[in-house]
Amino acid sequence: MKIIQVLLFSIFSLAISTVSAQDKDEFKPSGKPEVLIFTNFNSSFSDGENVSKFDLTRAYFGYGYNFSPTLSGRLMLDVGNPGVGKFQMTALLKYGYLQYHKEKLTVKFGLTGTNQYDVQEKFWGYRYIYKSFQDEYGMGPSADLGLSAAFKFNNVVSADVIIQNGEGYKSLDNDSALKAGVGVTIHPIKSLTFRGYYDTMKKNKATQQTIALMAGYTNKYFSLAAEYNNQVDNSLKDGQDYSGYSFYGTYFVNTKINLFARYDYLNSENKIILTNPWNYAKDGQLMMAGFEYSPVKGIKISPNFQRWSPRSEFKSVISTVFMNVEIKL
């Protein structure tokens, strides 16, 4: 806790000194709204049956404000299906933080992004179609309450650390356990990216630990990336271990059209003797392919095909045709 207190004191000291030193003639505080909408039409086929529907999966509404050249704040609501209860759509606070950024250092305090799979998600590039591996399969929340810091040492190496509650933005503080994580990103050359990440959180007899490794290559023609992800004691439950791989790539046809493909493999294991692994019903393989068309700035349209092959022999293969749309204002 002393470390957190020292970090907080440093952040606010920097903020106060920055605001005091700024020249009002050179900087004018300003802000802008943020709107991001994910919607789609999909048609699924399984065991000879077909189900079709229109869906609004996510809507983000936010506002960012720059108090000074180095100090800013951000607030964002996430409107989506809560997955429980009778409500079809529920608004939750996704982001609400104060940020200090100067030169190579960025510090955020409040309800912030977790940095856990930020690099992977940006490399994947199609969040409105499908989440990145760790997000999709529940290895960590995309936002949480706490403190994060990132530092760019040079053009080759950067690092980030987090100290957060660990429950995510949907359940901000259920216990006293904290999650600590560290990530390192390396660019040996401009087109090549390596990323390593580790976090840990302990409660009672369980110690949840996450390891993520990623390698990616991109140029003006295409991008390719591979991930390995592993987590033990998922959700702080002893023995709930699982891991998986994700491979994805994009071919840039021109400034408006991209072709993409992805393959995921998820597999769970047991520390204790059970008939099937703890996550057996959700284990499986994903295959996806499609193209993206951006007619104007702020609009993305993607016809794509997704096929989920479950590990369980009692579950059926599901094939789905999607028409995904992202609207960014």
C-alpha positions as a printed Julia matrix, in Angstrom:
329×3 Matrix{Float64}:
   0.0     0.0     0.0
   2.94    2.35    0.61
   3.94    1.91   -3.05
   0.45    2.94   -4.19
   0.48    5.97   -1.88
   3.85    7.09   -3.24
   2.66    6.67   -6.84
  -0.54    8.62   -6.18
   1.38   11.41   -4.48
   3.76   11.6    -7.45
   0.9    11.74   -9.96
  -0.94   14.57   -8.22
   2.3    16.48   -7.62
   3.05   16.31  -11.35
  -0.51   17.36  -12.18
  -0.43   20.39   -9.88
   2.97   21.54  -11.13
   1.84   21.13  -14.74
  -1.33   23.15  -14.31
   0.53   25.88  -12.41
   3.21   26.2   -15.05
   1.03   26.23  -18.16
   0.68   29.38  -20.19
  -2.98   30.25  -20.74
  -2.16   31.91  -24.05
  -0.64   28.71  -25.42
  -3.2    26.16  -24.24
  -6.98   26.17  -24.03
  -8.75   23.34  -22.17
 -11.07   21.42  -24.49
 -12.93   18.17  -24.84
 -14.86   16.05  -27.33
 -17.54   13.35  -27.2
 -16.99    9.72  -28.2
 -19.58    7.4   -29.76
 -18.86    3.84  -30.92
 -21.53    1.32  -32.0
 -21.22   -2.39  -32.89
 -24.16   -3.99  -34.7
 -24.66   -7.01  -36.94
 -26.93   -9.43  -38.75
 -26.1   -13.11  -38.35
 -27.44  -16.45  -39.53
 -26.32  -19.64  -37.73
 -26.51  -23.24  -38.95
 -26.26  -26.29  -36.66
 -27.7   -29.82  -36.92
 -29.81  -28.84  -39.89
 -31.43  -25.91  -38.08
 -31.06  -22.23  -38.95
 -31.43  -19.19  -36.67
 -31.17  -15.62  -38.01
 -31.28  -12.32  -36.14
 -30.24   -8.69  -36.03
 -28.14   -7.72  -33.04
 -26.75   -4.6   -31.35
 -23.81   -5.99  -29.37
 -22.27   -2.81  -27.97
 -22.71    0.95  -27.81
 -20.11    3.2   -26.17
 -20.84    6.81  -25.19
 -18.1     8.9   -23.66
 -16.34   12.22  -23.29
 -12.66   13.11  -23.08
 -11.35   16.4   -21.7
  -7.87   17.93  -21.76
  -7.26   20.04  -18.65
  -3.68   20.87  -19.67
  -1.1    19.66  -22.21
  -0.28   16.75  -19.89
  -3.41   16.2   -17.79
  -6.67   14.77  -19.14
  -9.75   12.83  -18.08
 -12.06   10.34  -19.76
 -15.53    9.02  -19.01
 -17.27    6.28  -21.02
 -20.47    4.27  -20.68
 -20.72    0.74  -22.09
 -24.26   -0.22  -23.13
 -24.69   -3.93  -23.82
 -26.44   -7.16  -22.91
 -25.63   -7.96  -19.26
 -26.07  -11.68  -19.87
 -28.16  -12.13  -16.7
 -31.64  -11.09  -15.6
 -34.45   -9.84  -17.82
 -32.72   -6.7   -19.11
 -31.74   -6.74  -22.79
 -29.41   -3.74  -22.54
 -27.72   -2.26  -19.47
 -25.44    0.78  -19.15
 -22.22    0.3   -17.17
 -19.34    2.67  -16.52
 -16.48    1.36  -18.68
 -13.89    4.12  -18.17
 -13.59    6.91  -15.66
 -10.01    8.02  -15.05
  -7.49   10.82  -14.74
  -4.45   10.58  -17.01
  -1.03   12.17  -16.85
   1.01   11.98  -20.05
   4.32   13.64  -20.77
   6.93   12.52  -23.27
   7.61    8.85  -22.5
   5.45    8.41  -19.38
   1.7     7.74  -19.16
  -0.06    7.21  -15.82
  -3.78    6.53  -15.32
  -5.77    6.39  -12.09
  -9.39    5.3   -11.74
 -11.45    2.94  -13.88
  -8.97    2.3   -16.71
  -8.06   -0.22  -19.38
  -6.1    -3.2   -18.09
  -3.24   -3.24  -20.69
  -3.5    -7.05  -20.5
  -4.27   -7.58  -24.18
  -4.24   -4.04  -25.52
  -1.37   -4.68  -27.97
  -2.96   -7.91  -29.22
  -6.36   -6.29  -29.71
  -4.91   -3.43  -31.74
  -2.9    -5.87  -33.85
  -6.02   -7.99  -34.45
  -7.95   -4.84  -35.38
 -11.51   -6.22  -35.59
 -12.93   -5.81  -32.08
 -16.4    -5.08  -33.47
 -16.41   -8.53  -35.1
 -14.77  -10.68  -32.42
 -12.91   -9.98  -29.18
  -9.2   -10.77  -28.78
  -8.4   -14.22  -27.3
  -8.03  -13.35  -23.61
 -11.1   -11.11  -23.63
 -13.29  -13.61  -25.5
 -12.45  -16.58  -23.28
 -12.51  -14.84  -19.91
  -8.81  -14.58  -19.01
  -9.16  -10.98  -17.89
 -11.46   -7.94  -18.04
 -10.88   -5.12  -20.53
 -11.18   -2.47  -17.78
 -10.76   -2.39  -14.01
 -10.42    0.0   -11.09
  -6.85    0.83  -10.08
  -3.59    2.35  -11.23
  -1.66    1.78  -14.46
   1.6     3.21  -15.78
   3.43    2.85  -19.08
   6.91    4.04  -20.01
   8.57    4.1   -23.44
  12.3     3.68  -22.89
  13.1     4.16  -26.58
  11.8     3.13  -30.01
  12.6    -0.51  -29.22
  11.4    -1.2   -25.66
   8.37   -0.09  -23.64
   6.86   -1.47  -20.43
   3.64   -1.17  -18.47
   2.48   -2.12  -14.96
  -0.92   -2.35  -13.28
  -2.26   -2.62   -9.74
  -6.02   -3.2    -9.9
  -8.95   -4.79   -8.08
  -9.06   -7.75  -10.46
 -12.85   -8.11  -10.73
 -13.29   -5.92  -13.82
 -15.57   -2.96  -14.51
 -18.78   -4.97  -14.04
 -17.95   -5.83  -10.41
 -15.57   -3.22   -9.07
 -14.78   -4.37   -5.51
 -16.01   -7.68   -4.12
 -12.99   -8.48   -1.92
  -9.61   -7.21   -0.75
  -7.55   -9.16   -3.31
  -5.52   -7.06   -5.77
  -4.13   -8.02   -9.15
  -0.6    -6.92  -10.11
   0.68   -7.23  -13.65
   3.61   -6.27  -15.84
   4.04   -6.25  -19.6
   6.96   -5.61  -21.95
   6.67   -4.74  -25.64
   9.67   -4.94  -27.95
  10.09   -3.64  -31.5
  13.49   -4.92  -32.71
  12.59   -3.41  -36.07
   9.66   -1.13  -36.94
   7.57   -3.87  -38.56
   8.11   -6.53  -35.86
   6.41   -6.67  -32.45
   7.03   -8.98  -29.47
   4.87   -8.8   -26.36
   5.14  -10.58  -23.01
   2.72  -10.19  -20.12
   2.31  -11.67  -16.61
  -0.12  -11.0   -13.79
  -0.97  -12.59  -10.46
  -3.77  -12.37   -7.91
  -4.08  -14.44   -4.71
  -7.02  -15.25   -2.46
  -7.18  -18.03    0.11
  -5.61  -21.15   -1.45
  -5.95  -20.03   -5.06
  -3.42  -17.94   -6.98
  -4.62  -16.85  -10.4
  -1.69  -16.3   -12.76
  -1.79  -15.27  -16.39
   0.95  -15.56  -18.99
   0.57  -14.14  -22.49
   3.11  -14.17  -25.32
   2.59  -12.55  -28.7
   4.6   -12.03  -31.9
   3.44   -9.96  -34.83
   4.71   -8.66  -38.16
   3.18   -5.94  -40.31
   4.03   -3.96  -43.43
   2.04   -2.01  -46.01
   0.78   -5.21  -47.66
  -0.18   -7.55  -44.8
   0.03   -8.33  -41.08
   0.46  -11.66  -39.27
   0.37  -12.45  -35.54
   0.43  -15.41  -33.15
  -0.47  -15.62  -29.45
  -0.05  -18.12  -26.65
  -2.15  -17.58  -23.53
  -2.19  -19.54  -20.27
  -4.04  -19.05  -16.99
  -4.06  -21.09  -13.78
  -6.76  -20.92  -11.1
  -9.16  -18.99  -13.3
 -11.56  -16.8   -11.3
  -9.51  -17.66   -8.18
 -10.75  -21.27   -8.18
  -8.08  -23.84   -7.45
  -7.52  -26.27  -10.33
  -9.24  -24.27  -13.06
  -6.39  -24.07  -15.58
  -6.62  -23.47  -19.33
  -4.58  -22.28  -22.27
  -4.79  -21.67  -25.98
  -3.42  -20.28  -29.21
  -4.6   -17.62  -31.6
  -3.33  -16.96  -35.14
  -4.62  -14.1   -37.28
  -3.69  -12.04  -40.3
  -4.84   -9.29  -42.64
  -4.12   -8.57  -46.28
  -4.48   -4.86  -47.1
  -6.05   -4.74  -50.58
  -6.25   -0.95  -50.62
  -7.14    1.92  -48.28
 -10.78    0.79  -48.09
 -10.7    -3.02  -48.29
  -8.98   -5.63  -46.07
  -9.1    -9.43  -46.14
  -8.65  -11.23  -42.81
  -8.6   -14.68  -41.22
  -8.23  -16.1   -37.7
  -7.87  -19.42  -35.89
  -8.31  -19.99  -32.11
  -7.73  -23.12  -30.04
  -8.91  -23.25  -26.41
  -8.2   -26.19  -24.08
  -8.78  -26.64  -20.33
  -7.08  -28.99  -17.88
  -7.71  -30.49  -14.45
  -5.47  -30.58  -11.38
  -7.89  -33.0    -9.78
  -9.46  -36.19  -11.17
 -12.7   -35.45  -13.03
 -14.48  -37.1   -15.95
 -14.0   -33.98  -18.08
 -11.97  -30.77  -17.61
 -13.73  -27.9   -15.8
 -14.23  -25.82  -18.98
 -14.9   -28.8   -21.27
 -18.27  -27.47  -22.47
 -16.66  -24.22  -23.68
 -13.4   -25.65  -25.09
 -13.02  -25.79  -28.84
 -11.69  -24.29  -32.05
 -12.69  -21.17  -33.95
 -12.12  -20.56  -37.65
 -12.98  -17.21  -39.18
 -12.52  -15.47  -42.53
 -13.97  -12.38  -44.18
 -13.31   -8.95  -45.59
 -13.76   -5.41  -44.32
 -14.95   -2.45  -46.37
 -14.71    1.14  -45.14
 -16.64    3.4   -47.56
 -16.0     6.55  -45.49
 -14.14    7.46  -42.32
 -16.0     6.19  -39.25
 -17.86    3.33  -40.98
 -16.65   -0.28  -41.26
 -18.66   -3.1   -42.85
 -17.59   -6.74  -42.72
 -19.24   -9.81  -44.26
 -17.54  -12.82  -42.62
 -17.89  -16.52  -41.86
 -17.28  -18.09  -38.43
 -17.17  -21.77  -37.51
 -17.01  -23.03  -33.92
 -15.99  -26.67  -33.39
 -16.59  -27.68  -29.73
 -14.3   -30.07  -27.91
 -17.27  -31.89  -26.42
 -18.59  -34.73  -28.56
 -22.08  -33.95  -27.27
 -22.12  -30.45  -28.75
 -22.65  -29.59  -32.42
 -20.5   -27.59  -34.8
 -21.93  -24.09  -35.3
 -21.42  -22.24  -38.6
 -22.43  -18.59  -38.76
 -22.53  -15.98  -41.52
 -22.18  -12.42  -40.2
 -22.62   -8.9   -41.51
 -20.86   -6.76  -38.89
 -20.92   -2.95  -38.83
 -18.9    -0.48  -36.75
 -20.04    3.14  -36.49
 -17.62    5.63  -34.95
 -18.59    9.27  -34.49
